[in-house]
Amino acid sequence: MGAEVTSKSFSREQRTRYRARLLENLDRFAGFLGTADFADSASIGVELELNLTNDDFTPALRNTSVLEQIADPAFQTEMGAFNIEMNHPALSIRGEGLMELEESLRRQLNRADELAAKAEANILMVGILPTLTPAVFDGDAWISSGARYAALNTSVLQARGEDVHLSLHGIETLTQYAANIAPEAACTSLQLHLEVSPADFAPAWNAAQLIAGPQVALAANSPIFMERILWQETRIELFKQAIDTRPPEMRNQGVRPRVWFGERWITSMFDLFEENVRYFPALLPEVSATTSGSTQSGAPLLPELRLHNGTVYRWNRPIYDPGTDTPNLRLENRALPAGPTVLDVTANAAFFYGLVHTLRTADRPLWTRMAFKTATDNFLACSRLGLDAAVYWPGIGDIPVAELVVRHLVPMAADGLRDLGVEDACIARYLGVIGERARSEQNGASWQVAMLGKLEAAGFDRTTALTEMTRRYWRHMHSNEPVHLWTLD
């Protein structure tokens, strides 16, 4: 999804050719999707975006140096020069797969952290780095090298025709203009991949949309941006505004944002790709050198369609991968922030995979009993309020999200994991963390806000308190003690 491009700007001729090629790709994909054999291993995968900090926990703008030290292709750049991304290889969830994932993540991150120290940087897993200030985004030092990032920045600003306007209202308020899309780089996430068949994709996507609200409430870990306390998961609204190609007039006309929850339940994966082409102008209209390339297995490469899909930022995104031997289809869940610990990350993954499996295989799908707009409202309420939110749930009505998780969703996730062949000990370990987090109503976001409040009450000013809070967060992160057990000391 992060394929490089060769140009930083594009001509009208390139855009015209790209549109034609995109429509050709879409037609080829429609035919291929209905006839081809796809991989059906139901494997899972994880991408984890990470922040780099100096010893004083300010952003370390040197991901190139850090990646040179790590020297592992699993670690790549992200848009911000203070970000890197780790891509974990796919694995099976069966048996002790989740335990293997936790141990592998911890091992890779510990190694990366040791090597990053040689570049005088620390690695921090958090949805938004609390110590970010406007000065970080002055000039061009904030952006990673590479034509793709520069082209994306240029294309978004050209489409808007003006600076990026941020208007965030939570516990506190932030209103400011940005001369670039740098605030997007503040948003670091956990991305969960699930391989599915064409027939299974629509119910899996619908299930993921249905649970997005409770999922974000549990995992919220981004309450602070530019020294303001905003949403529990500020990353959701910040990402939407930072990369919004619509000037106010287009928003008022109801033009869809590129960071999009969606607007309807679907019946096929093709629905999402078709919406992408119908609703969203190309941001990176680079035409491939080949018109009808395929893999050795005959799977079409569809480079324009795949590149375009990577610039429509759905919280649950469809992925088509032509592969080498066998093509595969994946659901990419993008709603969660990074962190706080490897154990919490693995627990969040277990909750998602188990719950999606139970919901997508049900005889009477729950989403048939809930309006899509209600799922959207749940998602936004949980992003704002975290575990203090109330949601609507089919067959129950309005219910506090923490109660919904403990009484209904954790048992459903456990059933799903058992059906997937997960060992009982893994289910108990990871869903136990989820249940206790909901009962305590302490996630990463609520801990950050409470810790900040305690420090300020002790006389720290906001900037100093944020630095000290981040230092304590970093210490707890390395303990791997789940966030619901973190104390305010």
Secondary structure, DSSP 8 states (H G I E B T S, - for coil): -----S-SS--HHHHHHHHHHHHHHHHHHHHHHHH--------EEEEEEEEEE-TTSSB---HHHHHHHH--TTEEE-SBTTEEEEEEEEE--TBTHHHHHHHHHHHHHHHHHHHHGGGT-EEE--SS-TT--GGGGSTTTTB-SSHHHHHHHHHHHHHHSS-EEEEEESSSEEEEEESSSGGGGG--EEEEEEEE-HHHHHHHHHHHHHHHHHHHHHH--B-EETTEE--TBHHHHHHHHHT----HHHHHTT---SEE--SS--SSHHHHHHHHHHH---SS----S-SS-B-TT--B--HHHHHHHTTSEESEEEEEE--SSS-EEEEEEEEEE--S-HHHHHHHHHHHHHHHHHHHT-SS-GGGGS-HHHHHHHHHHHHHHGGG-EEEETTTEEEEHHHHIIIIIHHHHHHHHHHTTB-HHHHHHHHHHHHHHHHHT--HHHHHHHHHHHHHHTT--HHHHHHHHHHHHHHHHHHT--GGG----
